[in-house]
Amino acid sequence: MSETTEENIIDLSGERKRREHDLNEKRLQRVRAAFVSALPLNKPIIKAKKKAKKKR
């Protein structure tokens, strides 16, 4: 019986830290999404290479 009770014990402090981490991560994702929608990053413009000048 002592073996089954040891398996069923939950570390509440560890679970609390995991939940806090998940909530913080969720909030961070919302903030990132808000920034992306408010200030979208433009795609970089690729410039064509200049032709080399002929040597005389």
Buried (B, 14 or more C-beta within 10 A) or exposed (E): EEEEEEEEEEEEEEEEEEEEEEEEEEEEEEEEEEEEEEEEEEEEEEEEEEEEEEEE
